[in-house]
Amino acid sequence: MRIAAVAGAALLVMMWSAVLPPANNPFMDDHLIYALLIVGLALVGAGETLGLGRWWGGTRLVQRLPILK
């Protein structure tokens, strides 16, 4: 979830920066809100409760390579 959250947030910020200067409010764009939401979900461990994060964390691959958690 961590790698996906960082990649997703980076992608959304790059999409936001591609249209600078924006026609609307530059600080409250939907891309920035979604990027913050993705990071927030990763920080609170939403994958453990709402997804397969607990199962994924117990696999041998993730135990050998904890960066995949």
C-alpha positions in Angstrom: 0.0 0.0 0.0 2.9 2.3 0.7 4.4 2.1 -2.7 1.0 2.5 -4.4 0.2 5.5 -2.2 3.4 7.3 -3.0 3.1 6.5 -6.8 -0.5 7.5 -6.9 0.0 10.7 -5.0 3.0 11.6 -7.2 1.0 10.9 -10.3 -1.9 13.1 -9.2 0.5 15.9 -8.3 2.1 15.7 -11.7 -1.3 15.8 -13.3 -2.1 18.9 -11.3 1.2 20.6 -12.2 0.7 19.8 -16.0 -2.1 22.5 -16.2 -0.4 25.2 -14.2 -1.6 28.0 -13.9 -5.1 26.5 -13.3 -8.2 28.2 -14.4 -9.8 27.7 -10.9 -8.5 27.9 -7.4 -4.8 26.7 -7.5 -4.8 25.4 -4.0 -8.1 23.4 -3.9 -7.9 21.2 -7.0 -9.4 17.8 -7.0 -6.0 16.2 -7.9 -4.5 17.6 -4.7 -7.4 16.5 -2.6 -7.2 12.9 -4.0 -3.4 12.9 -3.5 -3.9 13.8 0.2 -6.7 11.2 0.5 -4.5 8.5 -0.9 -1.6 9.3 1.5 -4.1 9.5 4.4 -5.5 6.1 3.7 -2.0 4.7 3.6 -1.0 6.3 6.9 -4.0 5.0 8.8 -3.6 1.5 7.4 -6.8 1.3 5.5 -5.6 -1.8 3.7 -5.6 -3.8 6.9 -9.2 -3.1 7.6 -10.8 -2.5 4.2 -8.7 -4.8 2.0 -6.3 -7.7 1.8 -3.5 -5.9 3.6 -3.4 -8.3 6.6 -3.2 -11.3 4.3 -0.7 -9.7 2.0 1.6 -8.8 5.0 1.6 -12.5 6.1 2.9 -13.8 2.8 6.5 -15.0 2.6 7.4 -12.5 -0.1 6.4 -9.5 2.0 8.1 -11.0 5.0 11.4 -11.3 3.0 10.9 -7.8 1.4 9.1 -5.6 4.0 9.2 -2.6 1.6 6.3 -4.3 -0.3 4.0 -3.9 2.8 
